Structures are given as C-alpha cells and as structure tokens.
C-alpha cells in the first residue's frame, strides 16, 4: 500500500491491518479500527480507537507499525442522536 507522508493529528481515520492467515480456511484475515490519530511518522501510527457505539468496548490506544497497514482512509465524525427534550409543555 502507498502510505501517506502526512496524516494530521486529530484526523478520524479507518485503518485495516493484516492479522495473518486463518488456520482453518488458509485465507488472509484483517482487523479494522476507527479512531483519531495521535501521530504518524511514516513508520508508526499512533491512534486512539473509538469506543464501540453500543458501549461494548472502551476506547483504546493503538500503536501500529507501517508494515502492518493494508489500507487507511479518512472517515467523518460519528453522528450523535439529538438529545430528546424531556420537559413537558402541558
């Protein structure tokens, strides 16, 4: 993969990393992570992975070597549902 020379800190990206070959199927497996970039020096990507939207996984810091990156692209910020008005007008 052609890696970018610069990824700005704070950018929200999705990265795909190689997770090796599945022992049962013999096929290549991948892992995806979405989060915000802390730093990128062309050799190592440091980012904070977003927590799961359903609360099943907390945010976590990731340190990914460039040789493990398969794909990388920017993604928009997660939309938050509007807060419901709980006050009554009656």
Residue pairs with C-beta under 8 A, 6 or more apart in sequence:
1 69
1 70
1 71
1 72
3 42
3 66
3 69
3 72
4 40
4 72
5 42
6 40
7 13
7 37
7 40
7 45
7 72
8 37
9 37
9 38
9 39
10 36
10 37
11 36
11 37
11 74
12 34
12 35
12 36
12 37
12 50
12 74
12 75
12 76
12 77
13 34
13 35
13 36
13 37
13 47
13 72
13 73
13 74
13 75
14 32
14 33
14 34
14 71
14 72
14 73
14 75
15 32
15 33
15 45
15 47
15 64
15 69
15 71
15 72
16 30
16 31
16 32
16 69
16 70
16 71
16 72
17 30
17 31
17 32
17 33
17 64
17 68
17 69
17 70
18 28
18 29
18 30
18 68
18 70
19 29
19 30
19 31
20 28
20 29
21 27
21 28
21 29
22 28
22 29
30 70
33 47
33 49
33 62
33 64
34 49
34 50
34 75
35 47
35 48
35 49
35 50
35 59
35 62
36 47
36 48
36 50
37 45
37 46
37 47
38 46
38 47
38 48
38 61
39 45
39 46
40 46
42 66
43 65
43 66
44 63
44 64
44 65
44 66
45 62
45 63
45 64
45 66
45 69
45 72
46 61
46 62
46 63
46 64
47 61
47 62
47 64
48 59
48 60
48 61
48 62
49 59
49 60
49 61
49 62
50 59
50 78
51 57
51 58
51 59
53 78
